[in-house]
Amino acid sequence: MSRFVGMARVAPAAAILAIAGSGQAAQVGSAQQGLRLARAICSECHLVVKEAGRSNNPAAPTFVAIANTRGLTAATLASALQTSHKAMPNVILKGDDLSDIIAYILSLQD
């Protein structure tokens, strides 16, 4: 295996680890666009903004509560958002939409 091929394989893995390692240090998407999406897609059930209050659906945590979940990273959030939940509609987020929602939620961390 040539040195270049080895580097080509290591670089994407290193990028993923950098993103997963820190919730705020490596935001990949647009938090501003994530807020727009959250208001359009998620606000029917969740309180999506950083203010006092409760979610419309008592079973749905606020985005601030989600953001401040111990151990939350971009990678854990991506995994959670791509896994179906019994009490949550099957919302499919991909690509930039997924990255933007993740960036927005991570921006709410205290």
C-alpha positions as a printed Julia matrix, in Angstrom:
110×3 Matrix{Float64}:
   0.0    0.0    0.0
   1.43   3.36  -0.95
   1.91   6.08   1.62
  -0.72   8.27  -0.11
  -3.37   5.56  -0.03
  -2.71   5.04   3.68
  -3.11   8.78   4.33
  -6.32   8.86   2.29
  -7.78   6.22   4.57
  -6.6    7.86   7.81
  -7.77  11.42   7.03
 -11.54  10.68   6.97
 -11.28   8.62  10.15
  -9.37  11.42  11.87
 -12.03  13.92  10.82
 -14.79  11.72  12.23
 -12.92  11.32  15.51
 -12.35  15.07  15.75
 -16.05  15.72  15.27
 -17.07  13.03  17.73
 -14.54  14.06  20.33
 -15.97  17.46  21.12
 -19.55  18.55  20.99
 -18.78  22.19  20.27
 -15.26  22.28  18.89
 -16.09  20.83  15.5
 -19.52  21.89  14.38
 -20.05  20.69  10.88
 -23.33  22.31   9.96
 -25.03  25.68  10.26
 -26.64  26.32  13.64
 -28.74  29.09  12.09
 -30.12  26.75   9.43
 -30.56  24.07  12.1
 -32.81  26.44  14.07
 -34.93  27.02  10.95
 -35.26  23.27  10.43
 -36.0   22.66  14.12
 -38.79  25.23  14.04
 -40.24  23.65  10.89
 -39.8   19.97  11.75
 -39.38  19.52  15.5
 -41.29  22.31  17.25
 -44.62  20.54  17.04
 -43.4   18.34  19.92
 -40.14  19.89  21.26
 -39.32  23.3   22.71
 -36.5   24.07  20.28
 -35.29  27.46  21.54
 -33.2   28.31  24.6
 -35.85  29.79  26.86
 -37.79  28.79  29.94
 -40.71  26.54  29.18
 -41.75  23.04  28.29
 -42.12  21.09  25.11
 -45.61  20.9   23.59
 -45.46  17.14  24.09
 -44.64  16.4   27.75
 -42.79  13.24  26.68
 -40.49  15.22  24.34
 -37.43  16.75  25.99
 -36.52  20.34  25.23
 -33.6   20.86  22.87
 -31.69  22.5   25.75
 -32.18  19.35  27.84
 -30.98  17.23  24.92
 -27.98  19.52  24.35
 -26.94  19.25  27.99
 -27.21  15.47  28.19
 -23.99  14.16  29.72
 -21.67  12.72  27.1
 -23.51  14.2   24.12
 -21.3   14.66  21.07
 -21.97  15.22  17.39
 -21.52  11.49  16.81
 -23.88  10.37  19.59
 -26.45  12.91  18.48
 -26.19  11.79  14.85
 -26.72   8.21  15.95
 -29.72   9.14  18.09
 -31.3   11.19  15.31
 -30.94   8.34  12.83
 -32.52   5.77  15.15
 -36.3    5.46  15.27
 -38.0    5.99  18.62
 -41.4    4.67  19.68
 -42.65   8.06  20.89
 -41.15  10.07  18.03
 -42.33  10.35  14.42
 -40.02   8.71  11.91
 -38.3   11.92  10.78
 -35.5   11.19   8.34
 -32.67  13.72   8.41
 -29.77  13.34   6.01
 -26.78  15.28   4.78
 -26.79  19.0    5.47
 -30.12  18.86   7.32
 -28.7   16.37   9.8
 -25.48  18.37  10.21
 -27.43  21.61  10.67
 -29.75  20.19  13.35
 -26.73  18.73  15.16
 -24.88  22.06  14.99
 -27.94  23.87  16.35
 -28.53  21.47  19.24
 -24.84  21.56  20.19
 -24.95  25.37  20.13
 -27.47  25.19  23.0
 -25.0   23.57  25.39
 -24.29  25.48  28.59
